[in-house]
Amino acid sequence: MPLRGARADGEWIVWTPQSRSRSHTVPVPEDFYLREFMEVDPEDLDAVASLMRAYGHLGGSIDTGSWDEDVYESLKELTEREHPGAPFALHGELATRYVIGGAGGRQPTWLALRREGLGFDALVRARGLRGTAWPSGAPPNSDRAGVWPRDLDHLR
């Protein structure tokens, strides 16, 4: 259900609840995770609020994720914080985490592939992959027949 009126307010996204009788759902495009989530800068709360105005509330329970303990505690603290003046609010850092999580961690790859030139190679170097071999000597899926990708050149 879209959150008409969702807006960035400092480090928060706030909204006014709608009456259930006037609420409606909207269809999510087939490529939602590849387009809408990937096109939103997770640090831009205005853009995240716009996504919420179009498609509805982000997130869910942090208890369903497989977080490191320190990350979980940080997220728990954010969920327990209250906005000083709006009863319906989502802390921006939590919203950012939800957008990144919704994109399944694919955003760095997506952004690198959209960069002209060597964006993908820079990402591969930053992740510790060198040359045409995987750091461990074999791709992580080397136990499967027809391994893909065999090496970085094949991945490109």
Contacts in CASP RR format, 6 or more apart in sequence:
PFRMAT RR
TARGET T0000
AUTHOR 0000-0000-0000
METHOD contacts of the structure
MODEL  1
MPLRGARADGEWIVWTPQSRSRSHTVPVPEDFYLREFMEVDPEDLDAVAS
LMRAYGHLGGSIDTGSWDEDVYESLKELTEREHPGAPFALHGELATRYVI
GGAGGRQPTWLALRREGLGFDALVRARGLRGTAWPSGAPPNSDRAGVWPR
DLDHLR
1 18 0 8 1.000
1 23 0 8 1.000
1 24 0 8 1.000
1 25 0 8 1.000
1 26 0 8 1.000
1 56 0 8 1.000
1 57 0 8 1.000
2 24 0 8 1.000
2 26 0 8 1.000
2 52 0 8 1.000
2 53 0 8 1.000
2 54 0 8 1.000
2 55 0 8 1.000
2 56 0 8 1.000
3 15 0 8 1.000
3 18 0 8 1.000
3 52 0 8 1.000
3 53 0 8 1.000
3 56 0 8 1.000
3 57 0 8 1.000
4 15 0 8 1.000
4 18 0 8 1.000
4 53 0 8 1.000
5 15 0 8 1.000
5 16 0 8 1.000
5 53 0 8 1.000
6 13 0 8 1.000
6 14 0 8 1.000
6 15 0 8 1.000
6 49 0 8 1.000
6 50 0 8 1.000
6 52 0 8 1.000
6 53 0 8 1.000
6 56 0 8 1.000
7 13 0 8 1.000
7 14 0 8 1.000
7 15 0 8 1.000
7 46 0 8 1.000
7 49 0 8 1.000
8 45 0 8 1.000
8 46 0 8 1.000
8 48 0 8 1.000
8 49 0 8 1.000
9 83 0 8 1.000
9 86 0 8 1.000
9 89 0 8 1.000
10 45 0 8 1.000
11 45 0 8 1.000
11 91 0 8 1.000
11 92 0 8 1.000
11 93 0 8 1.000
12 45 0 8 1.000
12 83 0 8 1.000
12 86 0 8 1.000
12 89 0 8 1.000
12 90 0 8 1.000
12 91 0 8 1.000
12 92 0 8 1.000
13 45 0 8 1.000
13 48 0 8 1.000
13 49 0 8 1.000
13 52 0 8 1.000
13 89 0 8 1.000
13 90 0 8 1.000
13 92 0 8 1.000
13 95 0 8 1.000
14 83 0 8 1.000
14 86 0 8 1.000
14 88 0 8 1.000
14 89 0 8 1.000
14 90 0 8 1.000
15 52 0 8 1.000
15 86 0 8 1.000
15 88 0 8 1.000
15 89 0 8 1.000
16 88 0 8 1.000
17 88 0 8 1.000
26 54 0 8 1.000
26 55 0 8 1.000
26 56 0 8 1.000
28 36 0 8 1.000
28 55 0 8 1.000
29 35 0 8 1.000
29 36 0 8 1.000
32 55 0 8 1.000
33 102 0 8 1.000
33 103 0 8 1.000
33 104 0 8 1.000
33 106 0 8 1.000
34 106 0 8 1.000
34 110 0 8 1.000
36 51 0 8 1.000
36 54 0 8 1.000
36 55 0 8 1.000
37 51 0 8 1.000
37 99 0 8 1.000
37 102 0 8 1.000
37 103 0 8 1.000
37 107 0 8 1.000
38 103 0 8 1.000
38 106 0 8 1.000
38 107 0 8 1.000
38 110 0 8 1.000
40 47 0 8 1.000
40 48 0 8 1.000
40 50 0 8 1.000
40 51 0 8 1.000
40 99 0 8 1.000
41 47 0 8 1.000
42 48 0 8 1.000
42 95 0 8 1.000
42 96 0 8 1.000
42 99 0 8 1.000
42 100 0 8 1.000
42 103 0 8 1.000
42 107 0 8 1.000
43 96 0 8 1.000
45 92 0 8 1.000
45 95 0 8 1.000
48 58 0 8 1.000
48 92 0 8 1.000
48 95 0 8 1.000
48 96 0 8 1.000
48 99 0 8 1.000
51 58 0 8 1.000
51 99 0 8 1.000
52 58 0 8 1.000
57 90 0 8 1.000
58 90 0 8 1.000
58 95 0 8 1.000
58 98 0 8 1.000
58 99 0 8 1.000
59 98 0 8 1.000
60 98 0 8 1.000
62 72 0 8 1.000
62 75 0 8 1.000
62 76 0 8 1.000
62 79 0 8 1.000
67 75 0 8 1.000
75 94 0 8 1.000
75 97 0 8 1.000
78 91 0 8 1.000
78 93 0 8 1.000
78 94 0 8 1.000
79 91 0 8 1.000
79 94 0 8 1.000
81 91 0 8 1.000
82 89 0 8 1.000
83 89 0 8 1.000
100 107 0 8 1.000
103 110 0 8 1.000
108 123 0 8 1.000
109 120 0 8 1.000
109 123 0 8 1.000
112 119 0 8 1.000
112 120 0 8 1.000
112 122 0 8 1.000
112 123 0 8 1.000
113 119 0 8 1.000
113 120 0 8 1.000
115 122 0 8 1.000
120 156 0 8 1.000
124 152 0 8 1.000
128 135 0 8 1.000
129 135 0 8 1.000
129 152 0 8 1.000
131 152 0 8 1.000
132 151 0 8 1.000
132 152 0 8 1.000
132 153 0 8 1.000
133 151 0 8 1.000
133 152 0 8 1.000
134 140 0 8 1.000
134 151 0 8 1.000
139 147 0 8 1.000
139 148 0 8 1.000
139 149 0 8 1.000
139 150 0 8 1.000
139 151 0 8 1.000
141 147 0 8 1.000
141 148 0 8 1.000
148 154 0 8 1.000
149 155 0 8 1.000
END
